[in-house]
Amino acid sequence: MTILGIETSCDECSAAVVRDGTEILSNIIATQIELHKPYLGVVPELASRLHTEWIGQVVSAAIAGADMKVDDIDAIAVTNRPGLLGALLVGLNFAKGLAASRGIPFIGIDHIRAHLYASQMEHPLEYPYMGILVSGGHTVICKVLGYDEIEVLGTTIDDAIGEAFDKVAKHYDLGYPGGVIIDRLAKNGDSHAYLFPGPSLDRTEHPYDVSYSGLKTAVINQKEKFWNGTSVQTPENLAASFQRSAVGILMKRVMKALEDTGLTRLAAGGGVAANSLLRSELSALEKNGLTVAFPSMKLCTDNAAMVAGLAYEYLRDGRASGFDIGASPRVTAFKKN
């Protein structure tokens, strides 16, 4: 089955053609980063307008890049949740129109589940496994029991890890996107120049939850308090210390979740899964006999290949969407019961 995937949940306008869930024939990603950079963040209205202008060309490029014609497409998948509402609607309505005109199946896909599925396209893991979703809007630790069966163990109680990276970078005018800039600066910094604290969460009520609001506040408003008193106060040292603390908060909960569940397989997904320190820390778990999978860098960012890949699982089970489905900026599935 050859599926055209479309992704417009935020500031990446992407289309991809994927065969049988794993064979990526094309994956076009038109990024808006440079156009949002002056604002040090995504401007929703601008994102929606650019998607409207670009989507036709991006879809055409994806089909051509797969050496196909539109008549060769068996089904269309599109992100319809969660994300920026206006941006989602651009992709959703385009996908509906194209599917209706061709008379082929159509399915709306959860963007978060697609990120969790991305590593499966390159490094298949047997279910169940531990899923780590890290992005600008979400931080989730979960048991992945199947392509559409997920048990949430822990989430952020406030800021997501990627959100914290972006806000710290914005405050210190380090550049945009914040996560990429901080990771780059940290490579030349002393990660112990500042000894930032971790969150104090009740271990009974929040054994696997994370919190980044306190760390963000400490880095932005109280960095002098946590300076070690000897290291030079440079952006590189600040970035390295902040990154070490942010990744450490997550790793502590991941380790506990792995120990308590007994799972021996782990996959990470989302934009922050591209962070070099996080990838290094998770990869080190393989020394303990665990199997760890990451998406390639191009599948960490928002992309349509993961949307088409996950859609294959649904469509193979006969689960398509009606043309009456809408877009949703939020989902409740990735909250604990």
Steps between C-alpha positions, in 0.01 A plus 500: 500500500639838396393787725540875457557664837444871574623685810421865581457501878742785570768665287612214276309446177569140410378231264635149455428181312548178696445143387381232744573707809879505487631560147541877471485588130510876563482734798485869417528744792461872426607675818382844605779555754661795326167681468416458870853569622451881537225426753704236691202265478223376276235757405179295445343732242820512296537122517147445370547744213827340393348152509222621273755641255732199506294185541413444136864522392621285789251221426586510130871481584443199728309308233756587233785415739353152539500469119123465502184668382206590720307205352758265655408605856283246685406712803562838664593564863516838669573635846175629650605524867660655705660824377423853392135492394536721193806309380332163553195606300711584195640149477177330602284676242756447224516128582121467509463669164767289333370173645142581403600593146693174457247281682763348730510438878588786730606499866576764763806424712603601851828689468627375837440134420677554169810629682497190720470283188784671310780283637302188403540595135878461520558280807200270557445411865287221635212620717486590782774759540563822691415808297660838570334793326693826529399812309413866532151423619524160667716293731355152545630173642276210400465130435438439131290185481410529133486755219181645650524374858696718739505514880624835629724465805628854539461842346615854568293679762588836345744587220613241245874447465512661155300795624756556777785494247322756281412735786852502644649565157251779435567668836876511440459583129704195405315441174220294352412215508607487863560128538741483208691810613537382862617157389761661276625740769508226762761304305756767593384564856559378855188314608581555867549876486148535640348242733132541422249308715256233392128504584372387839203283406318267735639154422172330577273722291751581224749209471556548126390863449738780406494876554698766318345824625726517804815429302402759239442759774833421666690539173324823404465678835739338746808388312736686735364298790599175333834609351790292634699817571805410293403426140479781246139610449467447126200408283671168429532414869143607569370290209699194603389522864136553409503218247660260750231578757213478250610165363579375851145570618362285218757220531431458871132429428575281199734284706239456771230413247725240336586347836139486619352363178781261411489609137821439305420694183477879464426743219519880503320740270433871448718799424704480821590140413759665274678648804852361511523463878165322526593262220830428673338438840233271356749315279711427809212287630594239241794412723242370746348267241223729383407554136475870415361646176501856368358645181752645259535877530258563213233291675546679834366826366138535390471303178239328285682166468416405858137598435478274195689224681259486792201534267597173335437315826150646530407454136627142497250435781223667300492812716445808280347839584184664377514835326316654794797482739640831618827633637582525869773718653523271805450135590429348839646157425847595620395580851500257788166354605 
